Amino acid sequence: MKRLRNISLLLLAVIAFTSLIEAAEIAPGERRSGASFMSVETQAMQNDATANPGMLGLLDGEALWTRKPAAGRACADCHGDASSMRGVAVRYPAFDDKLNRPVDLEQRVNLCRVDHQQLPPLADESRDLLALTALIGRQSQGMPIETGADSRLQAFIDKGRDAFMRRQGQLNLACTNCHDDNWDKRLAGSAITQAHPTGYPVYRLEWQGLGSLKRRLRNCMIGVRAQPYSADAPEMVELELYLMSRARGMASETPAVRP
């Protein structure tokens, strides 16, 4: 394991050394889902609802959706069946009028819990929060991502793009050095994708469970030896927003499966 980690660091250093010119964003016509970089077996697992392990999280989400707290309302009391959420996930992160800033889907769930159900927010990466966001995301499966269409988001998208392009950490790497400059290559045996978050929360075989886009971003930041943003930091949501906006028009795949 230590040897593999050392090899990964060496390969990242090579990428940093060879990325001497400004990265160019991927042309819309060349943009691909992360699923297209996966093995045939992993793609088949994702596409078969009876084999996709992320579907187990949806069962938990369905139970939570209809569960009525001791005092307050269940999600279903306001929204009806979960199918009413079709088209919702493909718009997030979305602008919140009350907060005057974008919020991601996890934050929206927690805002609803606090404001309308009189319940405490769910912990970041908790099983319940992932289950609810997976359930909501599943309702939009196959729909084109629309994130970023709201003009009020543009300033925040620009900030997210700046973060994506900015070198950071001890390895002095930017997100763009891997995902724009070196996509379709391999790093320690794993495919380097184009970083289009079309299927979050995803079930990662490495994690043996569902995980959010924020968890994946934190993993990348740690990988380049940078200080990761906290889960609800504005910078994290801005980066999520940029990534989702550049995936606009691509089909939602929640819950996706990755190695």
LOBAPA-508849 format. One record per residue (C-alpha): residue number from 1; z, y, x. Coordinates in Angstrom, 3 decimals. Each point is the difference from the previous one (the first is absolute). Example, Ala and Ser with C-alpha at 12.3 -4.5 7.8 and 13.67 -1.06 7.14 Angstrom:
# residues 2
FIDREN,badren,up,north,east
FIDREN,1,7.800,-4.500,12.300 $
FIDREN,2,-0.660,3.440,1.370 $
# end
This chain:
# residues 259
FIDREN,badren,up,north,east
FIDREN,1,0.000,0.000,0.000 $
FIDREN,2,0.883,2.343,2.882 $
FIDREN,3,-3.324,-0.773,1.681 $
FIDREN,4,-1.906,0.764,-3.221 $
FIDREN,5,1.862,3.298,-0.336 $
FIDREN,6,-0.899,0.918,3.584 $
FIDREN,7,-3.661,-0.842,-0.636 $
FIDREN,8,0.038,2.212,-3.107 $
FIDREN,9,1.419,2.906,1.984 $
FIDREN,10,-2.646,-0.480,2.684 $
FIDREN,11,-2.809,-0.001,-2.552 $
FIDREN,12,1.383,3.119,-1.650 $
FIDREN,13,0.142,1.688,3.386 $
FIDREN,14,-3.649,-0.925,0.604 $
FIDREN,15,-0.956,1.524,-3.358 $
FIDREN,16,1.888,3.161,0.905 $
FIDREN,17,-1.705,0.197,3.392 $
FIDREN,18,-3.485,-0.542,-1.373 $
FIDREN,19,0.359,2.407,-2.948 $
FIDREN,20,-0.950,3.077,2.036 $
FIDREN,21,-2.187,1.715,-2.585 $
FIDREN,22,0.948,1.322,-3.403 $
FIDREN,23,-0.030,-2.717,-2.629 $
FIDREN,24,-2.466,0.230,-2.836 $
FIDREN,25,0.992,-0.992,-3.513 $
FIDREN,26,-1.756,-3.012,-1.458 $
FIDREN,27,-3.070,0.898,-2.032 $
FIDREN,28,0.433,-0.741,-3.728 $
FIDREN,29,-2.828,-2.526,0.076 $
FIDREN,30,1.740,-2.006,2.726 $
FIDREN,31,3.428,-0.160,-1.605 $
FIDREN,32,1.333,-3.482,-0.668 $
FIDREN,33,3.049,-1.514,-1.621 $
FIDREN,34,2.507,-1.644,2.302 $
FIDREN,35,-0.719,-3.248,-1.845 $
FIDREN,36,-3.470,-0.119,1.567 $
FIDREN,37,1.614,-0.368,3.440 $
FIDREN,38,2.138,-2.953,-1.063 $
FIDREN,39,-0.786,-3.689,0.392 $
FIDREN,40,-1.785,-1.824,-2.805 $
FIDREN,41,3.236,-1.851,-0.752 $
FIDREN,42,2.032,3.205,-0.339 $
FIDREN,43,-2.660,1.569,-2.214 $
FIDREN,44,0.039,-3.080,-2.227 $
FIDREN,45,3.796,0.172,-0.241 $
FIDREN,46,-0.171,3.646,-1.075 $
FIDREN,47,-2.725,-0.556,-2.572 $
FIDREN,48,1.625,-3.003,-1.701 $
FIDREN,49,2.837,1.151,-2.246 $
FIDREN,50,1.499,-3.492,0.090 $
FIDREN,51,0.107,0.013,3.818 $
FIDREN,52,0.792,3.646,0.712 $
FIDREN,53,3.729,0.052,0.920 $
FIDREN,54,0.202,3.670,-0.961 $
FIDREN,55,-0.259,-1.070,-3.628 $
FIDREN,56,3.582,-1.265,0.182 $
FIDREN,57,1.073,3.610,0.416 $
FIDREN,58,-1.887,0.887,-3.169 $
FIDREN,59,2.088,-2.515,-1.948 $
FIDREN,60,3.111,1.817,1.186 $
FIDREN,61,-1.635,3.296,-0.961 $
FIDREN,62,-0.763,-1.212,-3.508 $
FIDREN,63,3.644,-0.971,-0.511 $
FIDREN,64,1.195,3.382,1.277 $
FIDREN,65,-2.521,1.829,-2.174 $
FIDREN,66,1.533,-1.303,-3.210 $
FIDREN,67,3.637,-0.178,1.126 $
FIDREN,68,2.152,2.496,-1.875 $
FIDREN,69,2.913,1.429,2.003 $
FIDREN,70,3.477,0.145,-1.529 $
FIDREN,71,-0.558,3.657,-0.835 $
FIDREN,72,-3.509,1.385,-0.120 $
FIDREN,73,-3.526,-1.217,-0.513 $
FIDREN,74,-2.201,-2.642,1.554 $
FIDREN,75,-3.362,0.960,1.491 $
FIDREN,76,-1.619,-1.689,-2.982 $
FIDREN,77,1.915,2.213,-2.451 $
FIDREN,78,-1.975,3.030,1.196 $
FIDREN,79,-3.240,-1.534,1.249 $
FIDREN,80,-0.448,-3.110,-2.104 $
FIDREN,81,-1.689,-2.935,1.678 $
FIDREN,82,-0.609,0.275,3.759 $
FIDREN,83,-3.741,0.062,-0.728 $
FIDREN,84,0.522,3.624,-1.078 $
FIDREN,85,0.247,0.756,3.738 $
FIDREN,86,-3.668,-0.780,0.574 $
FIDREN,87,-1.497,2.802,2.070 $
FIDREN,88,3.367,1.373,1.156 $
FIDREN,89,0.398,-1.498,3.495 $
FIDREN,90,-3.496,1.045,1.115 $
FIDREN,91,1.043,3.675,-0.347 $
FIDREN,92,3.048,-0.162,2.292 $
FIDREN,93,1.337,1.773,1.979 $
FIDREN,94,-0.342,2.629,-2.726 $
FIDREN,95,1.130,3.605,-0.382 $
FIDREN,96,3.345,0.444,-1.715 $
FIDREN,97,0.239,3.265,-1.950 $
FIDREN,98,3.785,0.097,0.045 $
FIDREN,99,0.341,-0.607,3.755 $
FIDREN,100,-3.162,1.940,0.870 $
FIDREN,101,-1.073,-2.666,2.490 $
FIDREN,102,-1.566,-3.472,0.019 $
FIDREN,103,2.053,-3.106,-0.695 $
FIDREN,104,-1.036,-3.601,0.573 $
FIDREN,105,0.290,-2.794,-2.544 $
FIDREN,106,3.382,-1.201,1.277 $
FIDREN,107,1.389,3.504,-0.363 $
FIDREN,108,-1.454,0.291,-3.510 $
FIDREN,109,1.747,-3.207,-1.063 $
FIDREN,110,3.294,1.310,1.341 $
FIDREN,111,-0.470,3.411,-1.627 $
FIDREN,112,-0.505,-1.765,-3.324 $
FIDREN,113,3.127,-2.083,0.551 $
FIDREN,114,2.141,3.040,0.755 $
FIDREN,115,-1.459,2.441,-2.539 $
FIDREN,116,-0.744,-2.280,-2.950 $
FIDREN,117,2.087,-3.144,0.413 $
FIDREN,118,3.158,1.537,1.490 $
FIDREN,119,-0.104,-2.654,2.724 $
FIDREN,120,0.407,0.338,3.771 $
FIDREN,121,-3.177,-0.074,2.098 $
FIDREN,122,-1.056,-3.332,1.438 $
FIDREN,123,0.337,-0.415,3.762 $
FIDREN,124,-3.078,0.339,2.182 $
FIDREN,125,-1.704,-3.407,0.457 $
FIDREN,126,2.390,-1.622,-2.462 $
FIDREN,127,-1.258,-3.027,-1.873 $
FIDREN,128,0.240,1.808,-3.353 $
FIDREN,129,-1.892,3.106,1.143 $
FIDREN,130,-2.781,-2.077,1.539 $
FIDREN,131,-0.195,-2.170,-3.114 $
FIDREN,132,-0.393,2.998,-2.311 $
FIDREN,133,-2.614,1.716,2.180 $
FIDREN,134,-1.912,-3.277,0.357 $
FIDREN,135,0.025,-0.427,-3.784 $
FIDREN,136,-1.249,3.552,-0.541 $
FIDREN,137,-2.593,-0.345,2.757 $
FIDREN,138,-1.300,-3.279,-1.405 $
FIDREN,139,-0.959,1.712,-3.267 $
FIDREN,140,-2.627,2.030,1.895 $
FIDREN,141,-1.451,-2.902,1.965 $
FIDREN,142,-3.751,0.478,0.417 $
FIDREN,143,0.085,3.679,-0.956 $
FIDREN,144,-1.254,2.616,2.481 $
FIDREN,145,2.675,1.939,1.857 $
FIDREN,146,0.127,3.624,-1.189 $
FIDREN,147,2.744,1.416,2.221 $
FIDREN,148,-0.651,3.537,1.201 $
FIDREN,149,-2.175,1.189,-2.865 $
FIDREN,150,2.647,2.586,-0.976 $
FIDREN,151,-0.806,3.203,1.918 $
FIDREN,152,3.721,0.789,0.340 $
FIDREN,153,0.266,-2.905,2.439 $
FIDREN,154,-2.493,1.287,2.569 $
FIDREN,155,2.514,1.800,2.229 $
FIDREN,156,2.138,-3.148,0.107 $
FIDREN,157,-3.033,-2.199,0.721 $
FIDREN,158,-0.819,2.273,2.933 $
FIDREN,159,3.519,-0.442,1.365 $
FIDREN,160,-0.324,-3.763,-0.338 $
FIDREN,161,-3.328,0.070,1.816 $
FIDREN,162,1.579,2.000,2.821 $
FIDREN,163,2.709,-2.658,0.329 $
FIDREN,164,-2.632,-2.753,0.041 $
FIDREN,165,-1.922,1.745,2.770 $
FIDREN,166,3.012,1.074,2.085 $
FIDREN,167,0.973,-2.035,3.059 $
FIDREN,168,3.635,-1.035,0.067 $
FIDREN,169,2.512,-2.318,1.602 $
FIDREN,170,0.370,-1.288,3.526 $
FIDREN,171,-3.461,-1.554,-0.176 $
FIDREN,172,-1.539,3.360,-0.996 $
FIDREN,173,-2.100,-1.525,-2.764 $
FIDREN,174,-1.163,1.383,-3.325 $
FIDREN,175,-0.689,-2.115,-3.082 $
FIDREN,176,-3.656,0.949,0.329 $
FIDREN,177,-0.293,-1.557,3.479 $
FIDREN,178,0.405,-3.464,-1.501 $
FIDREN,179,-1.298,0.353,-3.527 $
FIDREN,180,-2.963,2.363,0.487 $
FIDREN,181,-0.987,-0.740,3.612 $
FIDREN,182,0.691,-3.726,0.316 $
FIDREN,183,-0.255,-1.564,-3.442 $
FIDREN,184,-1.439,-3.506,-0.171 $
FIDREN,185,1.478,-0.777,3.412 $
FIDREN,186,3.140,-2.045,0.542 $
FIDREN,187,3.480,0.835,1.228 $
FIDREN,188,2.122,-2.962,1.104 $
FIDREN,189,-2.170,-2.257,-2.169 $
FIDREN,190,0.231,2.150,-3.121 $
FIDREN,191,-2.899,1.925,-1.505 $
FIDREN,192,0.071,3.783,0.322 $
FIDREN,193,-0.915,1.273,-3.456 $
FIDREN,194,-1.061,3.427,-1.211 $
FIDREN,195,3.445,0.728,-1.487 $
FIDREN,196,-1.134,0.333,-3.612 $
FIDREN,197,3.137,-0.800,-2.057 $
FIDREN,198,-1.761,-1.608,-2.954 $
FIDREN,199,2.540,-2.709,-0.836 $
FIDREN,200,3.575,1.250,0.407 $
FIDREN,201,2.547,-1.286,-0.397 $
FIDREN,202,-1.498,-2.896,1.948 $
FIDREN,203,1.319,-3.469,0.674 $
FIDREN,204,-0.025,-0.469,3.770 $
FIDREN,205,0.302,-3.548,1.247 $
FIDREN,206,1.842,1.380,3.039 $
FIDREN,207,2.611,1.588,-2.273 $
FIDREN,208,0.124,-2.922,-2.437 $
FIDREN,209,0.237,2.528,-2.787 $
FIDREN,210,-1.326,3.180,-1.547 $
FIDREN,211,0.112,3.247,1.937 $
FIDREN,212,-0.995,3.591,-0.664 $
FIDREN,213,-2.512,2.182,1.818 $
FIDREN,214,2.950,1.913,1.450 $
FIDREN,215,1.302,-3.169,1.647 $
FIDREN,216,-3.386,-0.631,1.586 $
FIDREN,217,-0.226,3.582,1.260 $
FIDREN,218,3.462,-0.216,1.515 $
FIDREN,219,-1.017,-3.228,1.754 $
FIDREN,220,-2.994,1.772,1.547 $
FIDREN,221,2.106,2.947,1.147 $
FIDREN,222,2.506,-2.328,1.628 $
FIDREN,223,-2.925,-1.862,1.601 $
FIDREN,224,-1.102,3.127,1.881 $
FIDREN,225,3.635,0.749,0.872 $
FIDREN,226,0.261,3.028,-2.299 $
FIDREN,227,2.897,1.041,-2.217 $
FIDREN,228,-0.975,-1.126,-3.524 $
FIDREN,229,0.348,2.307,-2.984 $
FIDREN,230,2.702,-0.785,-2.521 $
FIDREN,231,-1.244,-1.608,-3.213 $
FIDREN,232,0.156,3.153,-2.136 $
FIDREN,233,-0.911,2.519,2.706 $
FIDREN,234,-2.720,2.449,-1.130 $
FIDREN,235,-2.021,-0.994,3.077 $
FIDREN,236,-0.016,-3.635,-1.110 $
FIDREN,237,-1.262,0.846,-3.481 $
FIDREN,238,-2.647,2.323,1.468 $
FIDREN,239,-1.253,-2.785,2.265 $
FIDREN,240,-0.084,-2.413,-2.950 $
FIDREN,241,-1.895,2.615,-1.999 $
FIDREN,242,-2.629,0.504,2.701 $
FIDREN,243,-0.559,-3.728,0.404 $
FIDREN,244,-0.341,-0.556,-3.739 $
FIDREN,245,-2.289,3.004,-0.396 $
FIDREN,246,-2.377,-1.257,2.670 $
FIDREN,247,-0.111,-3.314,-1.859 $
FIDREN,248,-1.131,1.819,-3.149 $
FIDREN,249,-2.610,-1.992,-1.879 $
FIDREN,250,1.059,-3.333,1.505 $
FIDREN,251,1.338,-2.669,-2.360 $
FIDREN,252,3.736,-0.535,-0.397 $
FIDREN,253,1.088,-3.539,1.024 $
FIDREN,254,3.763,-0.039,-0.649 $
FIDREN,255,1.641,-2.266,0.969 $
FIDREN,256,-2.119,-0.598,3.093 $
FIDREN,257,0.782,-2.742,2.526 $
FIDREN,258,-0.001,0.613,3.745 $
FIDREN,259,0.949,-2.139,3.026 $
# end
